[in-house]
Amino acid sequence: MPTTSFDTLSNDARIWVYAADRALTDAEVDRIQNELKAFTTDWTSHGAALRAAASVFDHRFVVIALDTHESSASGCSIDKSFRAIQQLEQGLQLSLTNRLFVWVVGPNGWEKWSVWSAKKAWVNKLWPAETFLADTTASTKGAWLDSRRALPENSWLAKVR
């Protein structure tokens, strides 16, 4: 399938968000973009080409997006995308798949908090003012663009008691 850019996919494109455990260098962002461009260009589901793209946000978040209007990803094709992410983890010696952390951004930039710490701060009303959460649970491009820097009350954290 011809190359597709992330920007040209509709806001209802299905996404998968992966957060790096550290800030990515410019060279690492370029490598990720190039490797995922090659992957998404050749990505298929049961032999059918998928219209997909990837992007890196804030030198931290790797997002793969899929236009589900043309084709849907199967379990096998989603597994292929996960393996592509795992290969990046190995090649760049970082973690992209650890879901035990929450990314928050405040005056000092992005910080990694444990899920437990984030829940505790929220439930006990100790969440620092002007501190936003990256909602990596977003499932569509539009939701990600709206929630990349979300107030906790507008994210999954609001449901925690």
C-alpha positions in Angstrom: 0.0 0.0 0.0 1.3 3.5 -0.7 2.7 5.4 2.2 0.2 7.1 4.4 1.0 9.9 6.9 -0.5 10.1 10.4 -1.9 13.5 9.7 -4.0 12.3 6.7 -5.8 9.6 8.7 -9.2 10.5 10.1 -9.7 11.2 13.7 -11.6 7.9 14.1 -8.6 5.9 13.1 -7.9 3.1 15.6 -4.6 3.7 17.5 -2.2 2.0 19.8 -0.1 4.2 22.1 3.2 3.1 23.5 5.1 5.3 26.0 8.9 5.2 26.1 10.4 4.9 29.6 12.7 7.8 28.8 12.9 10.8 26.5 13.9 9.8 23.0 16.7 11.5 21.2 16.2 13.0 17.7 18.1 10.1 16.2 15.9 7.6 18.0 12.7 9.4 16.8 14.0 9.3 13.2 14.8 5.6 13.5 11.4 4.8 15.0 9.7 6.9 12.3 11.6 5.1 9.6 11.2 1.6 10.9 7.5 2.1 11.6 7.0 3.7 8.2 8.4 0.5 6.6 6.2 -1.6 8.8 2.9 0.2 8.2 3.6 0.4 4.5 3.8 -3.4 4.4 1.2 -4.2 7.1 -1.5 -6.6 6.1 -4.4 -8.4 7.6 -5.2 -11.8 6.0 -3.4 -10.6 2.9 -5.3 -7.3 2.6 -3.1 -4.2 2.8 -3.9 -1.9 5.8 -3.9 1.9 5.5 -1.8 2.8 8.5 0.8 5.2 9.8 2.9 5.9 12.9 4.1 9.0 14.7 6.1 10.0 17.7 4.8 12.7 20.0 6.8 14.7 22.5 9.9 12.5 22.1 8.1 10.0 24.3 4.9 8.5 22.8 4.9 6.1 19.8 1.5 5.9 18.2 0.4 3.4 15.4 -2.8 4.4 13.7 -5.0 2.3 11.4 -7.8 3.5 9.1 -10.5 1.0 9.9 -12.8 2.3 7.0 -10.8 0.3 4.5 -9.8 -2.8 6.5 -9.7 -4.0 10.1 -6.7 -5.5 11.8 -7.0 -9.1 12.8 -5.5 -10.6 15.9 -2.5 -11.8 13.9 -1.9 -8.4 12.3 -2.1 -6.7 15.8 0.4 -9.2 17.0 2.7 -8.2 14.1 2.5 -4.6 15.2 3.3 -5.5 18.7 6.4 -7.5 17.5 7.5 -4.4 15.6 7.3 -2.4 18.8 9.2 -5.1 20.7 12.0 -5.0 18.0 12.3 -1.3 18.6 12.5 -1.9 22.3 15.4 -4.3 21.8 17.2 -2.2 19.2 17.0 1.0 21.2 17.3 -0.6 24.6 14.2 1.0 26.1 10.7 0.0 27.2 7.6 0.9 25.2 5.2 -1.7 26.5 5.4 -1.3 30.3 1.8 -0.3 31.4 2.7 0.0 35.1 3.5 3.7 34.7 1.6 6.9 34.1 3.1 9.8 32.3 2.3 13.3 33.7 3.6 16.6 32.5 3.9 19.7 34.7 6.2 22.7 34.8 9.3 20.4 34.7 8.3 18.4 31.7 7.3 14.7 31.5 7.6 12.6 34.6 7.0 8.8 35.0 4.8 8.0 38.0 3.7 4.5 39.1 0.0 3.8 38.5 -0.3 3.4 42.2 1.2 6.9 42.9 -1.1 8.5 40.3 -4.1 6.8 41.8 -3.1 7.8 45.3 -2.6 11.4 44.4 -5.9 11.6 42.6 -8.0 9.8 45.2 -6.5 11.8 48.1 -6.9 15.1 46.1 -3.2 15.7 46.1 -2.8 16.0 42.3 -0.5 19.0 41.6 -2.1 22.0 39.9 -1.2 22.4 36.3 -0.1 18.8 36.0 -1.6 16.9 33.1 -1.8 13.2 32.3 -1.0 11.5 29.0 -4.0 9.3 28.4 -2.4 6.3 26.8 -5.7 4.4 26.9 -7.0 6.5 24.0 -8.3 4.2 21.2 -8.7 6.7 18.4 -6.5 9.3 16.8 -9.0 12.1 17.8 -9.2 10.9 21.4 -5.4 10.8 21.6 -5.0 14.3 20.1 -7.5 15.6 22.7 -6.1 13.7 25.6 -2.4 13.7 25.1 -2.2 16.4 27.8 -5.4 15.8 29.7 -6.6 16.9 33.1 -7.0 13.9 35.3 -10.7 14.5 35.6 -11.0 14.1 31.9 -9.1 10.8 31.8 -9.4 7.2 32.9 -8.1 8.4 36.3 -11.4 10.1 37.1 -13.0 6.6 37.3 -10.6 5.5 40.1 -12.0 5.5 43.6 
